Amino acid sequence: MSKTHIVCITFDHDNMSPYISRDLATPTMISRGDFGVVALPRILDLLDRFDVKSTFFTPGHTIETYPACAEKVLKADHEIAHHGWTHRIPATLGKDGEEEELVRGIATIERLTGRKPRGYRSPSWDLSEHSVDLLLKHGFRYDSSMMGHDYDCYFCRKPDQLPLEQPAIFGEETPLVEMPISWTLDDFPHFEYMRNFPGIQPGLMNASLVLENFVDDFLYMKQIQDWGILTYTFHPHVIGRGHRMIMLERLLARLAEEGAVFMTMEAALDAWQAHRAGTLAEAAAR
Ligand SMILES: [Zn+2]
């Protein structure tokens, strides 16, 4: 089978929504989110130059607060996927609250794009025990909030049973596909200085060093797997600063040089399903 190394360049199009959801709504904090408006055209231009189609996980709050930004993403033909309506963490909302948030976000995206979102990424990457069931109930094909692999998709499980002093009992596999992420491949913890979280998140890393990490994860995938998908997560209001945009440009150039095939998450999911069907058929014929 020929070698294929897919890269999903994804953006969590948060702007001010995570600051509001954490009760950090002072003018300066809001302006940090507003910077996403300045950053977006720079990002769309860069993606266009490298012919990269991306997935923008977009809270309903961003779509309705910054409609011109959402329109620009849509016009450039990138995938728009679900990232909550507010940016509250599903695990904090209770089952009904989580479902309300899901339904409201779906409706907002459907009004913008004319179709329901296929993919979901939880705000702040923390699903609840209800999330998988709710995502299946509302027709999602994939989630992108978990970290159980780095180069492969896998099927999400129903809730595990986790008695503290007994071995864990894993839940049954469901048809919902996980397209995994990692904090190591997310711009936010590397770059954003936050003194308002519990404790300080120092951020402000040297972009060239972060670039080295990001490239090496792709090179390692090529080293150990003939077929794989690697997903990077960026935020317009974080990556849009000058030195970081130069880093993103260098990343795209290096990955292209190394043979990366850039896809939206939905296209990568289709590719994974086709690859999986081929592998299963090959195994059955042996
Ligand atoms: Zn987010």
Boltz pocket constraint, residues with backbone or C-beta under 6 A from the ligand:
constraints:
  - pocket:
      binder: B
      contacts: [[A, 12], [A, 13], [A, 14], [A, 18], [A, 83], [A, 87], [A, 122], [A, 123], [A, 124]]
      max_distance: 6.0
